Protein backbone atom coordinates (compact mmCIF):
# COMPACT_ATOMS: atom_id res chain seq x y z
CA UNK A 1 0.00 0.00 0.00
CA UNK A 2 1.32 3.49 -0.90
CA UNK A 3 0.79 6.55 1.34
CA UNK A 4 -2.00 8.79 0.11
CA UNK A 5 -2.93 12.29 1.18
CA UNK A 6 -5.67 14.44 -0.36
CA UNK A 7 -3.77 17.61 0.51
CA UNK A 8 -0.62 16.63 -1.32
CA UNK A 9 -2.42 15.25 -4.36
CA UNK A 10 -5.12 17.95 -4.66
CA UNK A 11 -3.29 19.79 -7.37
CA UNK A 12 -2.49 16.73 -9.41
CA UNK A 13 -3.94 15.68 -12.71
CA UNK A 14 -7.20 13.76 -11.88
CA UNK A 15 -5.82 10.59 -13.42
CA UNK A 16 -2.73 10.68 -11.18
CA UNK A 17 -4.95 11.44 -8.19
CA UNK A 18 -7.20 8.50 -9.11
CA UNK A 19 -4.27 6.05 -9.45
CA UNK A 20 -2.84 7.27 -6.14
CA UNK A 21 -6.12 6.41 -4.43
CA UNK A 22 -6.19 2.99 -6.06
CA UNK A 23 -2.56 2.35 -5.02
CA UNK A 24 -3.41 3.38 -1.46
CA UNK A 25 -6.30 0.86 -1.42
CA UNK A 26 -8.93 3.60 -1.10
CA UNK A 27 -12.17 2.42 -2.66
CA UNK A 28 -13.52 4.28 -5.67
CA UNK A 29 -17.20 5.13 -5.21
CA UNK A 30 -19.81 6.00 -7.88
CA UNK A 31 -19.59 9.79 -7.44
CA UNK A 32 -15.77 9.89 -7.48
CA UNK A 33 -13.92 10.98 -10.60
CA UNK A 34 -12.72 7.99 -12.63
CA UNK A 35 -11.09 7.57 -16.05
CA UNK A 36 -13.61 6.80 -18.76
CA UNK A 37 -11.74 3.59 -19.63
CA UNK A 38 -12.01 2.40 -15.98
CA UNK A 39 -15.77 3.01 -16.06
CA UNK A 40 -16.11 1.14 -19.36
CA UNK A 41 -14.00 -1.78 -18.17
CA UNK A 42 -16.13 -2.13 -15.05
CA UNK A 43 -19.39 -1.95 -17.00
CA UNK A 44 -18.06 -4.66 -19.32
CA UNK A 45 -16.87 -6.97 -16.57
CA UNK A 46 -19.72 -6.45 -14.07
CA UNK A 47 -22.44 -6.76 -16.72
CA UNK A 48 -20.85 -9.89 -18.21
CA UNK A 49 -20.67 -11.28 -14.71
CA UNK A 50 -24.37 -10.44 -14.12
CA UNK A 51 -25.34 -12.05 -17.42
CA UNK A 52 -23.36 -15.17 -16.45
CA UNK A 53 -25.33 -15.48 -13.23
CA UNK A 54 -28.73 -15.37 -14.90
CA UNK A 55 -27.78 -17.48 -17.92
CA UNK A 56 -26.14 -19.80 -15.36
CA UNK A 57 -29.57 -20.48 -13.86
CA UNK A 58 -30.59 -22.35 -17.03
CA UNK A 59 -28.44 -25.53 -17.03
CA UNK A 60 -29.29 -26.29 -13.39
CA UNK A 61 -32.89 -25.05 -13.57
CA UNK A 62 -33.35 -27.79 -16.15
CA UNK A 63 -33.08 -30.39 -13.34
CA UNK A 64 -35.37 -28.89 -10.67
CA UNK A 65 -38.35 -31.02 -11.71
CA UNK A 66 -36.18 -34.15 -11.89
CA UNK A 67 -34.27 -33.90 -8.59
CA UNK A 68 -34.20 -37.39 -7.03
CA UNK A 69 -35.51 -36.38 -3.57
CA UNK A 70 -37.29 -33.52 -1.83
CA UNK A 71 -34.06 -32.60 -0.02
CA UNK A 72 -32.12 -32.36 -3.29
CA UNK A 73 -34.94 -30.37 -4.89
CA UNK A 74 -34.95 -27.84 -2.01
CA UNK A 75 -31.18 -27.40 -2.24
CA UNK A 76 -31.27 -26.97 -6.01
CA UNK A 77 -34.16 -24.50 -5.87
CA UNK A 78 -32.33 -22.42 -3.28
CA UNK A 79 -29.13 -22.46 -5.34
CA UNK A 80 -30.76 -21.45 -8.61
CA UNK A 81 -32.63 -18.69 -6.78
CA UNK A 82 -29.33 -17.48 -5.26
CA UNK A 83 -27.83 -17.19 -8.76
CA UNK A 84 -30.76 -14.99 -9.81
CA UNK A 85 -30.11 -12.83 -6.73
CA UNK A 86 -26.41 -12.53 -7.66
CA UNK A 87 -27.45 -11.29 -11.09
CA UNK A 88 -29.59 -8.62 -9.46
CA UNK A 89 -26.85 -7.35 -7.11
CA UNK A 90 -24.47 -7.21 -10.06
CA UNK A 91 -26.87 -5.39 -12.41
CA UNK A 92 -27.44 -2.88 -9.58
CA UNK A 93 -23.64 -2.45 -9.19
CA UNK A 94 -23.28 -1.88 -12.96
CA UNK A 95 -26.09 0.70 -12.87
CA UNK A 96 -24.09 2.82 -10.40
CA UNK A 97 -21.71 3.45 -13.34
CA UNK A 98 -24.44 5.26 -15.28
CA UNK A 99 -25.78 2.54 -17.56
CA UNK A 100 -29.43 1.43 -17.50
CA UNK A 101 -30.70 -2.12 -16.99
CA UNK A 102 -32.52 -2.03 -20.35
CA UNK A 103 -29.27 -1.25 -22.14
CA UNK A 104 -27.40 -4.02 -20.33
CA UNK A 105 -30.07 -6.58 -21.23
CA UNK A 106 -30.29 -5.34 -24.82
CA UNK A 107 -26.53 -5.97 -25.14
CA UNK A 108 -26.95 -9.52 -23.82
CA UNK A 109 -29.88 -10.24 -26.12
CA UNK A 110 -28.14 -8.91 -29.23
CA UNK A 111 -25.04 -10.98 -28.50
CA UNK A 112 -22.90 -7.86 -28.02
CA UNK A 113 -22.16 -8.63 -24.37
CA UNK A 114 -20.57 -11.91 -23.41
CA UNK A 115 -21.41 -14.28 -20.56
CA UNK A 116 -19.29 -17.11 -19.19
CA UNK A 117 -18.41 -19.84 -21.70
CA UNK A 118 -19.22 -22.54 -19.12
CA UNK A 119 -22.98 -22.08 -19.37
CA UNK A 120 -23.04 -23.14 -23.01
CA UNK A 121 -22.55 -26.80 -22.08
CA UNK A 122 -25.54 -29.14 -21.54
CA UNK A 123 -26.54 -30.85 -18.28
CA UNK A 124 -27.02 -34.46 -19.38
CA UNK A 125 -27.52 -36.36 -16.12
CA UNK A 126 -28.20 -35.71 -12.42
CA UNK A 127 -24.50 -35.94 -11.51
CA UNK A 128 -23.93 -32.83 -13.64
CA UNK A 129 -25.62 -30.85 -10.85
CA UNK A 130 -22.91 -32.04 -8.46
CA UNK A 131 -20.16 -31.35 -10.99
CA UNK A 132 -21.43 -27.81 -11.58
CA UNK A 133 -21.57 -27.09 -7.84
CA UNK A 134 -18.13 -28.50 -7.14
CA UNK A 135 -16.23 -27.47 -10.29
CA UNK A 136 -18.07 -24.44 -11.71
CA UNK A 137 -18.89 -22.80 -8.39
CA UNK A 138 -15.41 -23.84 -7.20
CA UNK A 139 -13.84 -21.98 -10.13
CA UNK A 140 -16.22 -19.05 -9.58
CA UNK A 141 -15.15 -18.74 -5.92
CA UNK A 142 -11.46 -18.91 -6.80
CA UNK A 143 -11.97 -16.05 -9.25
CA UNK A 144 -14.38 -14.05 -7.09
CA UNK A 145 -12.77 -14.01 -3.62
CA UNK A 146 -10.12 -11.53 -4.88
CA UNK A 147 -12.93 -9.45 -6.42
CA UNK A 148 -14.14 -8.74 -2.84
CA UNK A 149 -11.07 -6.44 -2.77
CA UNK A 150 -11.81 -4.83 -6.14
CA UNK A 151 -11.08 -1.10 -6.20
CA UNK A 152 -14.67 -0.23 -7.13
CA UNK A 153 -16.80 -0.15 -3.95
CA UNK A 154 -20.22 -1.33 -5.21
CA UNK A 155 -18.70 -4.33 -7.05
CA UNK A 156 -16.50 -5.31 -4.09
CA UNK A 157 -19.45 -5.15 -1.67
CA UNK A 158 -21.71 -7.20 -3.96
CA UNK A 159 -18.97 -9.82 -4.22
CA UNK A 160 -18.70 -10.26 -0.45
CA UNK A 161 -22.26 -11.50 -0.19
CA UNK A 162 -22.04 -13.51 -3.40
CA UNK A 163 -18.92 -15.37 -2.23
CA UNK A 164 -20.61 -16.46 1.01
CA UNK A 165 -23.44 -18.02 -0.98
CA UNK A 166 -21.08 -19.56 -3.55
CA UNK A 167 -19.23 -21.45 -0.85
CA UNK A 168 -22.51 -23.14 0.15
CA UNK A 169 -23.04 -23.94 -3.54
CA UNK A 170 -19.67 -25.60 -3.85
CA UNK A 171 -20.18 -27.71 -0.75
CA UNK A 172 -23.58 -28.97 -1.86
CA UNK A 173 -22.05 -30.01 -5.20
CA UNK A 174 -19.21 -31.86 -3.51
CA UNK A 175 -21.61 -33.56 -1.09
CA UNK A 176 -23.81 -34.67 -4.01
CA UNK A 177 -20.82 -36.19 -5.83
CA UNK A 178 -19.61 -37.82 -2.60
CA UNK A 179 -22.99 -39.55 -2.18
CA UNK A 180 -22.84 -40.82 -5.76
CA UNK A 181 -19.21 -41.92 -5.45
CA UNK A 182 -20.15 -44.03 -2.40
CA UNK A 183 -23.21 -45.49 -4.15
CA UNK A 184 -23.59 -48.25 -6.72
CA UNK A 185 -21.11 -48.80 -9.57
CA UNK A 186 -23.60 -47.11 -11.92
CA UNK A 187 -23.82 -44.02 -9.66
CA UNK A 188 -20.04 -43.84 -9.38
CA UNK A 189 -19.75 -44.05 -13.17
CA UNK A 190 -22.33 -41.28 -13.53
CA UNK A 191 -20.29 -39.00 -11.23
CA UNK A 192 -17.07 -39.75 -13.16
CA UNK A 193 -18.81 -39.06 -16.48
CA UNK A 194 -20.03 -35.67 -15.23
CA UNK A 195 -16.54 -34.76 -14.00
CA UNK A 196 -15.05 -35.83 -17.35
CA UNK A 197 -17.35 -33.42 -19.19
CA UNK A 198 -17.22 -30.43 -16.79
CA UNK A 199 -13.56 -30.41 -15.73
CA UNK A 200 -11.89 -28.84 -18.78
CA UNK A 201 -14.63 -26.25 -19.46
CA UNK A 202 -14.24 -25.22 -15.77
CA UNK A 203 -10.47 -24.83 -16.23
CA UNK A 204 -11.23 -22.60 -19.24
CA UNK A 205 -13.61 -20.38 -17.24
CA UNK A 206 -10.63 -18.35 -15.97
CA UNK A 207 -10.24 -16.88 -19.44
CA UNK A 208 -7.42 -16.89 -22.00
CA UNK A 209 -3.85 -17.51 -20.91
CA UNK A 210 -2.05 -14.41 -19.62
CA UNK A 211 -0.26 -13.90 -22.96
CA UNK A 212 -3.61 -13.60 -24.76
CA UNK A 213 -5.56 -11.73 -22.08
CA UNK A 214 -6.35 -8.32 -23.56
CA UNK A 215 -7.52 -6.65 -20.36
CA UNK A 216 -5.55 -8.23 -17.51
CA UNK A 217 -2.57 -5.86 -17.31
CA UNK A 218 -4.69 -2.71 -17.12
CA UNK A 219 -7.29 -4.29 -14.84
CA UNK A 220 -4.55 -5.36 -12.43
CA UNK A 221 -3.05 -1.86 -12.43
CA UNK A 222 -6.49 -0.52 -11.51
CA UNK A 223 -6.86 -3.28 -8.89
CA UNK A 224 -10.07 -4.53 -10.48
CA UNK A 225 -8.32 -7.88 -10.88
CA UNK A 226 -5.80 -8.91 -8.22
CA UNK A 227 -4.43 -12.03 -9.89
CA UNK A 228 -3.94 -13.04 -13.50
CA UNK A 229 -6.11 -15.62 -15.26
CA UNK A 230 -3.31 -18.22 -15.18
CA UNK A 231 -2.52 -17.67 -11.49
CA UNK A 232 -6.15 -18.31 -10.52
CA UNK A 233 -6.39 -21.28 -12.89
CA UNK A 234 -3.33 -22.87 -11.23
CA UNK A 235 -4.86 -22.43 -7.76
CA UNK A 236 -8.04 -24.09 -9.01
CA UNK A 237 -6.19 -27.09 -10.48
CA UNK A 238 -4.24 -27.47 -7.22
CA UNK A 239 -7.45 -27.43 -5.18
CA UNK A 240 -9.32 -29.92 -7.38
CA UNK A 241 -6.37 -32.32 -7.63
CA UNK A 242 -6.45 -32.66 -3.83
CA UNK A 243 -10.23 -32.69 -3.28
CA UNK A 244 -10.84 -35.40 -5.88
CA UNK A 245 -8.89 -37.84 -3.71
CA UNK A 246 -11.76 -37.83 -1.19
CA UNK A 247 -14.19 -38.71 -3.97
CA UNK A 248 -12.07 -41.65 -5.13
CA UNK A 249 -12.57 -40.48 -8.73
CA UNK A 250 -10.07 -39.19 -11.31
CA UNK A 251 -9.35 -35.85 -12.96
CA UNK A 252 -9.59 -36.37 -16.75
CA UNK A 253 -6.04 -35.15 -17.33
CA UNK A 254 -3.30 -37.81 -17.77
CA UNK A 255 -0.66 -35.08 -17.44
CA UNK A 256 -1.80 -33.88 -14.01
CA UNK A 257 1.20 -34.37 -11.76
CA UNK A 258 2.56 -32.77 -8.57
CA UNK A 259 5.68 -30.71 -9.31
CA UNK A 260 7.79 -30.53 -6.17
CA UNK A 261 10.02 -27.75 -7.50
CA UNK A 262 7.13 -25.46 -8.41
CA UNK A 263 5.00 -26.43 -5.42
CA UNK A 264 2.04 -26.82 -7.81
CA UNK A 265 0.39 -29.43 -10.00
CA UNK A 266 1.48 -29.49 -13.66
CA UNK A 267 -1.39 -30.02 -16.05
CA UNK A 268 -2.03 -30.87 -19.69
CA UNK A 269 -2.66 -28.45 -22.57
CA UNK A 270 -5.93 -26.51 -22.73
CA UNK A 271 -7.98 -26.73 -25.91
CA UNK A 272 -8.09 -23.02 -26.72
CA UNK A 273 -9.86 -23.65 -30.04
CA UNK A 274 -12.77 -25.09 -28.09
CA UNK A 275 -12.73 -22.11 -25.69
CA UNK A 276 -12.85 -19.46 -28.44
CA UNK A 277 -15.41 -21.42 -30.40
CA UNK A 278 -17.74 -21.35 -27.38
CA UNK A 279 -16.96 -17.69 -26.57
CA UNK A 280 -17.73 -16.76 -30.17
CA UNK A 281 -21.22 -18.25 -30.03
CA UNK A 282 -20.69 -21.75 -31.40
CA UNK A 283 -20.74 -23.93 -28.30
CA UNK A 284 -23.22 -26.78 -27.83
CA UNK A 285 -25.95 -24.60 -26.23
CA UNK A 286 -25.19 -20.93 -27.11
CA UNK A 287 -28.26 -20.41 -29.27
CA UNK A 288 -30.57 -22.25 -26.89
CA UNK A 289 -29.36 -20.21 -23.88
CA UNK A 290 -29.78 -16.86 -25.59
CA UNK A 291 -33.20 -17.80 -26.92
CA UNK A 292 -34.33 -18.79 -23.41
CA UNK A 293 -33.22 -15.39 -22.02
CA UNK A 294 -34.88 -13.41 -24.82
CA UNK A 295 -38.11 -15.42 -24.41
CA UNK A 296 -38.12 -14.84 -20.64
CA UNK A 297 -37.64 -11.11 -21.21
CA UNK A 298 -40.44 -10.91 -23.78
CA UNK A 299 -42.82 -12.94 -21.65
CA UNK A 300 -42.09 -10.67 -18.67
CA UNK A 301 -43.09 -7.49 -20.54
CA UNK A 302 -46.52 -7.38 -18.89
CA UNK A 303 -44.93 -7.57 -15.41
CA UNK A 304 -42.66 -4.60 -16.17
CA UNK A 305 -45.59 -2.63 -17.59
CA UNK A 306 -47.80 -3.42 -14.57
CA UNK A 307 -45.02 -2.45 -12.12
CA UNK A 308 -44.41 0.84 -13.97
CA UNK A 309 -48.19 1.62 -14.05
CA UNK A 310 -48.46 0.88 -10.33
CA UNK A 311 -45.46 3.10 -9.50
CA UNK A 312 -46.99 5.90 -11.60
CA UNK A 313 -50.36 5.56 -9.81
CA UNK A 314 -48.65 5.77 -6.39
CA UNK A 315 -46.76 8.89 -7.45
CA UNK A 316 -50.04 10.59 -8.35
N1 LIG B 1 -16.29 -16.85 -21.09
O1 LIG B 1 -8.73 -10.02 -21.34
P1 LIG B 1 -9.51 -11.15 -20.76
C1 LIG B 1 -20.45 -18.14 -11.98
C2 LIG B 1 -13.51 -12.88 -22.74
S1 LIG B 1 -20.16 -16.59 -12.58
C3 LIG B 1 -16.60 -15.91 -22.00
O2 LIG B 1 -8.77 -12.11 -19.89
P2 LIG B 1 -10.97 -10.09 -18.49
C4 LIG B 1 -21.41 -18.31 -10.85
C5 LIG B 1 -13.42 -11.53 -22.02
O3 LIG B 1 -14.71 -11.08 -21.63
C6 LIG B 1 -18.98 -16.85 -13.91
N2 LIG B 1 -15.76 -14.90 -22.33
O4 LIG B 1 -10.80 -10.54 -20.00
C7 LIG B 1 -22.38 -19.36 -11.17
C8 LIG B 1 -12.77 -10.69 -23.10
O5 LIG B 1 -13.73 -10.34 -24.09
P3 LIG B 1 -14.32 -8.81 -24.23
C9 LIG B 1 -18.59 -15.57 -14.46
C10 LIG B 1 -14.59 -14.84 -21.67
O6 LIG B 1 -12.32 -9.46 -18.36
C11 LIG B 1 -22.10 -20.70 -10.96
C12 LIG B 1 -11.81 -11.66 -23.77
O7 LIG B 1 -12.30 -12.98 -23.47
N3 LIG B 1 -17.63 -14.93 -13.62
O8 LIG B 1 -19.89 -19.02 -12.50
C13 LIG B 1 -14.22 -15.77 -20.70
O9 LIG B 1 -9.80 -9.31 -18.00
C14 LIG B 1 -23.04 -21.68 -11.26
C15 LIG B 1 -10.38 -11.50 -23.28
O10 LIG B 1 -10.24 -11.97 -21.92
C16 LIG B 1 -17.24 -13.67 -13.86
O11 LIG B 1 -17.70 -13.04 -14.77
C17 LIG B 1 -15.12 -16.82 -20.42
N4 LIG B 1 -14.85 -17.77 -19.51
O12 LIG B 1 -10.96 -11.49 -17.68
C18 LIG B 1 -23.61 -19.01 -11.67
C19 LIG B 1 -16.23 -13.11 -12.89
N5 LIG B 1 -12.99 -15.43 -20.24
O13 LIG B 1 -15.04 -8.51 -22.93
C20 LIG B 1 -24.55 -19.99 -11.98
C21 LIG B 1 -15.84 -11.71 -13.20
C22 LIG B 1 -12.61 -14.34 -20.92
O14 LIG B 1 -13.16 -7.91 -24.43
C23 LIG B 1 -24.27 -21.31 -11.76
N6 LIG B 1 -15.08 -11.61 -14.41
N7 LIG B 1 -13.56 -13.99 -21.79
O15 LIG B 1 -15.27 -8.87 -25.38
C24 LIG B 1 -13.73 -11.75 -14.48
O16 LIG B 1 -13.07 -12.01 -13.49
C25 LIG B 1 -13.05 -11.52 -15.80
O17 LIG B 1 -13.95 -10.80 -16.63
C26 LIG B 1 -12.59 -12.82 -16.52
C27 LIG B 1 -11.98 -12.44 -17.87
C28 LIG B 1 -11.53 -13.51 -15.68
C29 LIG B 1 -13.77 -13.76 -16.77
Boltz pocket constraint, residues with backbone or C-beta under 6 A from the ligand:
constraints:
  - pocket:
      binder: B
      contacts: [[A, 44], [A, 45], [A, 48], [A, 49], [A, 50], [A, 52], [A, 53], [A, 56], [A, 57], [A, 83], [A, 112], [A, 114], [A, 115], [A, 116], [A, 117], [A, 118], [A, 132], [A, 136], [A, 137], [A, 140], [A, 143], [A, 204], [A, 205], [A, 206], [A, 207], [A, 208], [A, 212], [A, 213], [A, 214], [A, 215], [A, 216], [A, 219], [A, 229], [A, 279]]
      max_distance: 6.0
